[in-house]
């Protein structure tokens, strides 16, 4: 696979729906627990599993973007490029620097790991 290729649209949509499904499950837990505590346990487990996949995917994508910016020295290249007008250069530098400085990787990894730990604890304690 070309390291600069974007994933197929169906993969992107799949993970979008996995993340959205997890969010809806978490937000409906109280209502479901009111009518069926047993169902709410399984709904919570399903949501944690979905979060694990979704945030693991987001971590990998974020890391891939950061590695491409770093390994290709894109910030330095854009700073040196003379073909861009100043506004375009500033916009590109803003996007590239935000990728490098963002704490999104920590956030994604943290949520993914906590979701796995929560599932493991749940199964170990029940």
Secondary structure, DSSP 8 states (H G I E B T S, - for coil): --TT----HHHHHHHHHHHHHHHHHHHHHHHHHHH-HHHHHHHHHHHHHHHHHHHHHHHHHHHHHHHHHHHTTHHHHHHH-SSS-HHHHHHHHHHHHHHHH--HHHHHHHHHHHHHHHHHHHHHH-
